[in-house]
Amino acid sequence: MKKYVNAEEGAVIYGISKSRIIVIAREAGAVYKVGNSALINTELFEEYLEQFREPARSLPKHLWNKLKENTNAPKTGENQ
């Protein structure tokens, strides 16, 4: 991935709006002004985003048991 992107490229890469990526990039200290352009350092931006990461959660028992039952059941059309 590119180290520096403009807001439009960043919006496509990260799947958020152009205005939102600018706000987050400023909070992260990842904006570099070059003339009339603003570039976003993707390394700093991603490092900043990591602080918002939520830990993985396990499935509730009733869903986990149902999933295990479905994977152990014979598939339709198989010889038994």
N, C-alpha and C positions, 0 to 999 in steps of 0.2 A: 504494500500500500504506500501511497505517496506520504511524505512527511508533512507537507504543507498543502492544504486545500483551501479553496475559497468557500464562502458560505453556501453557495448553490451546490457545489460538489459534496460538501459535508452533509447537507440536508439529504441528498440521495444516498450517500454511504450509510448514514446512521438512521435514516427513516424518520426524521423529525423535521419540522418546518424550518425554513430559512431563518425566520426571526428568532425562533427558540434556540437554534444552534448558536446564533450570535450571542444571545444572553448567557448561555451555559459556557461558551468559550471565553467570554469576558470574565465570568466568575472563576474560571480555571486559570486565568492568566495566560491563555493560549493564543491570544490575538496579536498579530504582528501587522502594523500599518506600514505599507510600502507605497508611497505616493498616495494615490486615491484609492488604492486597493487594500483590503484587509485579508490576511491569510491566517488560517488556523493551524496550529501545530497539533497534528493528530496524536502524537505521543503524549503530550501534556493533557490534551483533551480526554484521551482514554484513561489516563492515570487518575484524573479528576472524577471521571464517571465511576470508577471502581469503588469509590466510597459509598455509592448508592446501591451497590449490589446487595441483593437479598439472599440469604442462605437458602440452600435447597431444602425442601421439606419432603418427608416421606409421605406416601399415599396413606389415607386413612385405612384402618384394618379391613373394613367391609369392602372397599374397592380393591385392595391388594388381594384379598381372598378370592374375589370374583375373577380377577385377572389370572390368578394361578389356576382356577378351575377351567377357564376357557382355554388356556394353553395346554392343559392335560387332556382335554376332551378330544376324541377322535374326530378328524375332519370328515366332512360329508363326502361319500364316494370311496372311502378307504376300505380295504378289506379288513375284517376284524378277526 
